[in-house]
Amino acid sequence: MLNLDQYSSLGAALRDALDRWGDETCLIESDRDRERTRLTYSDFKELALPLARALEDAELHASERAAIIMTNQSKWLISAYAIFYCGGVPVPLDYKLTAAEHLQLLAHCKAKIAIVEYYLWRAMMQSPEFKNLKALVLVTEAPLSADLAGAFRWEDFRRKGNPIFVPRKREDVACIVYSSGTGGRPKGCVLTHENYLEQCKSLTAWYPFWPGVRYLSVLPTNHAIDFMVGFIGPFVCGACVVHLRTLRPEFVRDAFVRYKITHVSLVPMVLKNLERGVRAKFEGLSALKRLFLDYFVALNKSFTRGSPNVKLSRWLLPQVHKAFGGELVAIFTGGAFMEPSTLEFFYELGIPVANGYGLTEAGTVLTVNDLKPFRADTVGKPLPGVELRILNPDSEGIGEVAAHSKTVMSHYLDDPELTAETIVDGWLLTGDLGRFDGKGHLQLFGRKKNMIVTEGGKNIYPEDIESTFEGTPVKEYCIFAANYLWPEKTLGREILVMVLRLEEGQEFTTTLKDEIISRNRRLPDFKRVGGSLVWEKDFPRTASMKIKRAMLAEEIGKSRERTAVIEL
Amino acid sequence: MLTLNQTLEQILTLAAAHFKVAREKLAPDDDFFRTLGINSLQTLELLTRLENHFQIELPDYELQGVSDFRMLAERIQARL
């Protein structure tokens, strides 16, 4: 891999990578069983530089922001590189947000350019907020007959001639990544080139890539993990990234075999789905075959207790490994609570799952399991260069995890107050509760903050979705994470609860419940409220009439049981 | 050409078969995440079955923001 210490920016490192690995394949894009694109590093460069030249003509200057809103595909990475080449700052936005949310974040980050996939652009054009959009927009894969409302076609947006590479310093802003905050207070994490280069260095120290690695990019590239492990990491190591245009489980399974995938990152929801599929296959085996399978699984388990031995596991369990392409080296997981039984299930089959922990504010990853030996009950040890502390530990040693590392973001965009609350004396307060065991592994036990992380790895802050319930015929309402109201020292069972204060004499009727359910359905499935609770007192409020959430949560937690929550 | 109601009816039958529930338990305006107790990934599994049945291609994004069978039928109808 490239020696990242010698680079001052991601753009410079990527530029060298494209020359260094010229003939290696860097990207494969597949749609169902059709391969759409296969690019070498040289091809990638040839596609990116004319775009960079056109961005230069469009006056994208150093430090100016260019948002990317696209599903995972080669154009995403080509666009990001072209932006870096001009000294610009990519702002990757979650393609699963609504059009109104996209427009809100484009305004918040003051994007000069927005590169948008056609179906998302179509939705944005129909949004009432569309008229306020200031950015110059490039639309990918638009049908020739489509009216793009003044936007340019990405495919045509290229100029001849050599663009000028704009150097950046390590402390300059590399990307702005929104960790949440669409309906409430946007949390735009400002990450520097230093953050990314150091993160990449420490991750590849434990999990190196090399030419020949084929990384399956399933998590959205706008997510900090895929941006690092499915773009920067593979590129500086000369590896290949495989994109799928459909993430249906059957095509994801096929891709493992077709492209002989070596590494993949999955969120718990996908990993559990994979587990269900494998278990269903096992259940279909005859009694005799099942007996043999169980025997070899037990044998593999005993041989790999100390550390993984993928070659031996492939020999012991060839059919299982063949179903995953036969070359899988590791699955990375994290971003949300992962049941230890799922991790154990795969490890016992000889498929190492490295469970980790991180947050966008910390670059990407703070801790990860080094598999020496495999542990299913922890999120691993701090990566090289990461210092962690447990603040105000209780009698069991559990307290808030604080991080100090060169990977920690610079600040939240345009929010010095929130930055000051989050980074104190150079330590990032994660809001997560944890404890170190005797072997230096971090174990997580819940959250100090009022938010949930879904199985799909999405951070949901109650404040962001409260506006959806505006107009609900009650006196007042407030949304909380259940584990914030009733801390359980666990990361499972994460749901949002809507606390309702009814009008005098009002009852919680079926009509009211249906009204709430109907509003709830306006939210994407992963953002929905899971239950409601009727509260008999007025909410405590500040002088400016803001709800005192912490005080209310404490009162509810003390006087009501979690069982009082009515499922929605 | 199928009418929207016919498309909807066929989707409900296919979904019932796919998720192994009785057809009469599914209604057009049901929130399928709730009725079927499935997540977004499991709903994606249904798409291939629908593609094969209706002989169309449905990009994953057509499911974005869709949580009931009627809306799904509208998306499919637009591609027939």
Boltz contact constraints between the chains, C-beta under 6 A:
constraints:
  - contact:
      token1: [A, 119]
      token2: [B, 61]
      max_distance: 6.0
  - contact:
      token1: [A, 246]
      token2: [B, 60]
      max_distance: 6.0
  - contact:
      token1: [A, 247]
      token2: [B, 60]
      max_distance: 6.0
  - contact:
      token1: [A, 248]
      token2: [B, 44]
      max_distance: 6.0
  - contact:
      token1: [A, 248]
      token2: [B, 48]
      max_distance: 6.0
  - contact:
      token1: [A, 249]
      token2: [B, 45]
      max_distance: 6.0
  - contact:
      token1: [A, 269]
      token2: [B, 41]
      max_distance: 6.0
  - contact:
      token1: [A, 273]
      token2: [B, 41]
      max_distance: 6.0
  - contact:
      token1: [A, 521]
      token2: [B, 31]
      max_distance: 6.0
  - contact:
      token1: [A, 521]
      token2: [B, 67]
      max_distance: 6.0
  - contact:
      token1: [A, 525]
      token2: [B, 33]
      max_distance: 6.0
  - contact:
      token1: [A, 525]
      token2: [B, 40]
      max_distance: 6.0
